[in-house]
Amino acid sequence: MNARTILSLGGAIALVLATPALAQARRFSPDDLPKIVRLGDPILSPDGKAVLSVIARANLTDNRWDGALTLIDVASKASRVLTQGRQGVASPRWSPDGRSIAFLAQDDGGKAQVFLLSMDGGDARAVTSSKTPVTQFAWAPDGASLAFAAADVATEKTGEAKFEDAFEVGNHNYLDRSARQPIHIWTVTLATGAVKRLSSGPRSLPLSLPPSGPPSQLNWTPDGKAIIFVQAATPATGDADTGRLMRVEVTTGAVQPLVPASARQEVPQLSPDGRSVAFVMPRGGVAAHQSRVMIAPTGGGSARDAAPDLDVAVDLVGWMPDGQTVVLSGTDGTHNGLWVAKDGKATRIDLGELDPASAEIGSNGAIAMTATTADHPAEIYLLPAPGEKPVVLTALQTATDGVALGRQESISWKSDSYTADGVLTYPPDYRPGQRRPLVLYIHGGPVAASRQSFSPSPQILAAQGWLVLEPNYRGSNNRGYVFQEAILRDAAAGPGRDIMAGVALLKQRGLVDGSRMAVSGWSYGGMMTSWLIGNYPDAWKAAVAGAPVTDILDQYSTADTNRARAGQYGPSPFVGDNMASYARQSPIQYAWRARAPTLIMADVGDWRVTIPQAYKLYRALSDNKVEVKFVAYPVPGHSPADPIRARDVWRRWVDWLKPKLAP
């Protein structure tokens, strides 16, 4: 048992006893959010002796996160910062021989370019000068060149033509002010700087906006003759679901499909020998179904499920060196996990108390990963091999030092014919037998899950003396295929019953002061908040709806994922009489019943959940004489990404609920 485990157990005992010292200890607050260090995906060196990561800290003076490329020695755990003062540092990649590092960073004009840093010393130099930002890149097997992806440059117009700027909308989101340009692949020879275009035309690498990650990776074949990638019908975000695996020949630029499919394919990775490709696609080829990792021969043939008996929505971590085994990640219950899969059989890797977030496999089979524990933010760990114990490589997080945290507990309950679950966080000074106010903090997605790991949000709420329930309702991806699919064409009513059944369980256990309950969440959590205040109006003393989905007709028509949502909500609302189904599933239809004082927050430039939906909720509550405040952040994105506005969100969240839940 390590020291952190001992401290964790000691903290749990102290929480139960609620000693006077603990009651007076400092608690986690919104002001602690900027103190949490952000860790980029760790990458092992080819020799397995070092790990690269982008480590970012809050710069409150300039209101941004400053990331630095950092090298961590595996043996000594000593770290060394490799970049200073560069903005937008991301995606570090070792050269095949381990003597250089390529990474993305902003040039003087603020556009992302590929930079190259020699491990022999010296400053990093830009190796691309793309007129549009580079979105991703990959080393050629011989290390002499790189492939990179960037959008085409829009045709420059002069004179009167400058004002001929109308554009065809297609499946764009309503915030776009010009047509998206196709994203294509190029190569650059490092010795000469010579650049060559490989792909062209109206088709494009798929475009996904944050908080989604890039759906495509560039994969060189081992012989360096071709690149495997994903290509969609257009660069419109709503067409990302048309992404298919493709192969482009480096010499000729000829592009051809790699694996036949009728549904979205993404994040391909070639096996070390190049004979197989692993990728992610929805189960059964149905867009809204559980994500599966598939394996197909690159020479042609049908794809097979890497772990058909594993009823977990999985993502692909990568290949082990044997070229026969893949590592999968997913959420099972209230914990993230890693599995090794070979010959169709999956075995879970024992990670102890760790909850992994990101992981990368080294050429020696070791796995570098970021992971949290229930009482500690993410650090970088090394798993020497599946079956061995993870080793912590960093001690970067100090935000929770000397802070009394709330104890977490995983709970489950019955709802309709399903078993739902969630995470309950107790106030730091909770004593058995007490009835405390309850705050629901509902996760977004809906294809996501709340986990028993360190999360700032429930700790901020529990620090106020409230019980915090994070329910995993049907549609969450942590309890198997049937549970996840149960949300289809039932976007809110079924999940609402699941959530209320969890609340009923806590009441039965004698934990909750039923006269002081609040509901809150962001994104789909904001949607469920909006649904619950309208359909269970007498239950709540207060509510916080962040970036709330209130009208799924708007979500289908105007958001960045637009028509792809039809797989979840039902066929197009504009075909037949489907409009009635969309109305039935939309919280705004029931907002007139709501009585809970509600704080609404949203970004004006939110492409994922368009802000008119928040305006609708505000108007509905205001017109029905419900206490409501609507706060908008003048920034792009699905939630404020800078440290000061992100802190402000949580200050407002707490300040809104505190007087409503007071005795």
Residue, then its C-alpha position, 0 to 999 in steps of 0.5 A: m500500500n503506497a503513501r497516497t493510499i494510506l492518506s486516502l484511507g485516513g481521510a475517509i476515516a476522518l470524514v466519518l468521524a468529522t473531527p473538529a480539526l477537519a470541520q475547520a480545514r480549508r475546503f475546495s473552492p472555485d478559486d482552486l480551479p486555476k491551480i490545477v495543472r493540465l497535462g497533455d497526452p504523455i508520449l513514450s520515447p522510442d527507447g522507453k526511457a523518457v516521457l513527453s507531455v505538454i504541461a500547462r499552467a494558468n496565466l491569470t495575467d493574460n487569462r490563458w493556459d501556458g503549456a510547455l513541452t516537458l521531458i520526464d526521465v522514467a528512471s529518475k522522474a526528473s523533468r526538464v522543460l524543453t520549450q519556453g514562451r511558445q503559445g499553442v504547444a500541443s501534440p508532441r511526437w518523437s522521431p522514429d530514432g528518438r533524436s528529434i521531437a516534432f510538435l504543434a505551436q503557433d507562429d508569429g501570426g497565431k497559426a499552428q505550425v509544425f516545429l522541430l526540436s533536436m534533442d542535441g540542443g538548440d531552438a525549435r524551428a518551424v518546418t511548415s509555413s502553411k497559410t492555414p493552421v496545421t491540424q495534425f501531422a505524422w512522422a514518415p517511417d524513415g524520419a526524413s519527412l512529415a505528413f501534415a493536414a491543413a485546410d485549403v486557402a480560400t480564393e482571394k478576391t479583389g475589387e467588387a468581388k470582395f463583397e461577393d461573399a455569400f456561401e452555401v450553408g450545407n451541414h454547417n452550424y449557424l455560427d459559421r460566417s463563411a464556407r469551410q475549406p476542405i482539409h487536405i494532406w501534404t508532406v514536407t521533406l525536412a532536409t529541403g523544406a520541399v512541400k508536396r500536396l497529396s490530396s485535393g478536391p471537395r472531400s475533406l478530413p473530417l472537422s470536429l470542433p471542441p470539446s470533440g477531438p480530431p476524428s482522424q489520425l495520419n498513419w504511414t504504412p511501414d514501407g512509407k509508400a502510403i498514408i491511412f487516414v479518414q475522409a468525409a464528404t465535405p468539411a462541414t461539421g455536420d458531415a463528420d459522420t460520413g468519415r471513411l478510412m482511406r489510403v493515399e499513395v505518397t507517390t501518385g496521390a491516388v486515394q481509395p477506400l480501405v475498409p468498406a463500411s456504411a457508418r462513420q469510421e475514425v481514429p485508425q491505427l496500423s499494426p506495427d507490421g502494417r498488415s492490420v488496421a484498428f479503428v472505431m465505428p458504431r456497433g452494427g454500423v448504426a450511428a447512435h450505437q455503442s462505439r466498438v473497436m474493429i480490426a481489418p486486414t489492410g490488404g482487403g477483407s471484412a472487419r471484426d470486433a476486437a472484443p465482441d464479448l466486452d459490453v463496454a463502449v470502447d475507444l482505441v488506445g493502440w497496438m502492442p508491439d506483437g501486432q496481435t494485441v490492442v489496448l482498449s479504453g472505456t468506462d465500466g460502472t463508475h470507473n474508467g478502465l483499460w483492456v488488452a484484447k487479443d483473438g477476440k478476448a478482452t482482459r481488464i488491466d488492474l490499475g488499482e485505485l487509478d482512473p485513467a484519462s489518456a494513454e499511449i503505448g510505447s514501442n516496448g509495450a509500456i503504457a504512459m497515461t494520465a490518471t486521477t485518484a478519488d482525492h488527487p488530480a491527474e498525474i502522469y503514470l507509467l505502466p511497465a507492462p499489463g499485469e505490473k503496477p503503475v508507477v507515478l512519474t510526476a507530483l505536479q498537483t498541489a491544489t488539493d494539498g491541505v484541503a478537506l475533500g468530500r468522500q465519494e461513494s458509488i451507488s446503484w438503483k433500479s429504474d424501470s427495467y434498468t439498473a442505473d448508477g452514480v457517484l455520491t459525494y459527501p460534504p467534508d464534515y458529514r456525520p452519519g445520520q445527518r440529512r443534508p441538502l442535495v445538489l444534482y450535478i448531471h453529466g453531459g453527453p449524453v454518451a458519457a458517465s460520471r466516475q469515482s475519480f477526482s473531479p473539481s465540480p462535485q468537490i466545489l459543491a460538497a464543500q458548501g455542506w451539500l450532498v452531491l449526486e452525479p447520476n448516470y442515466r440511461g444513455s450513459n456509456n458505462r452500463g452496456y449496450v442496452f442501457q446506452e441505446a435506451i435513450l433513443r427517441d426518449a431523450a429526456a423522460g426515461p433519463g429523468r425517471d432514472i435520475m429521480a429514482g436515484v434521488a428517491l434512493l437517497k431519501q430512503r437512506g435518510l441522507v437528504d433534506g427533501s425540502r432543500m434540493a437543487v438540480s444542475g448541469w452543463s450541456y446535456g446536463g443542462m438539458m436534463t436540468s431544464w427537463l426536471i424543473g418542468n416535469y418535477p416542479d415541486a422537487w427543487k429549491a433552485a437550478v443551474a442550467g449551463a449551455p442547456v439543450t432545451d429544443i432538440l429541433d434547434q439542436y438538430s437544425t443549427a448546432d455543429t453536429n446537426r443532422a447526426r443527432a437524428g440517430q439519437y432523437g429519431p428520424s428527421p423532424f421534417v419528414g412525416d409527423n416526426m415533429a411531434s416526437y421532437a416536441r415531446q422530447s424537448p424540455i422547452q415544451y414543459a418549461w411553463r410548469a417550472r417554479a425553481p429559481t434558475l440560473i442560466m449560463a451559456d457562451v454566445g459562440d457555442w457551436r455545440v449547443t446553440i445559445p438561442q435555446a438558452y434564450k428560450l428557457y429564459r423567456a419561458l421562465s421570465d414570462n411565467k414569473v419564475e426567478v431567473k438570471f441569464v448570464a452569457y459569456p462573450v466567447p466561442g466554444h461550448s464552455p469558457a476555456d480560459p481560467i478566469r471565466a471558467r472560475d467565474v462560472w463556478r463562483r456564480w454556480v455556488d453563489w446562486l445555490k447557496p441562499k436557496l439551500a440555506p436553512 
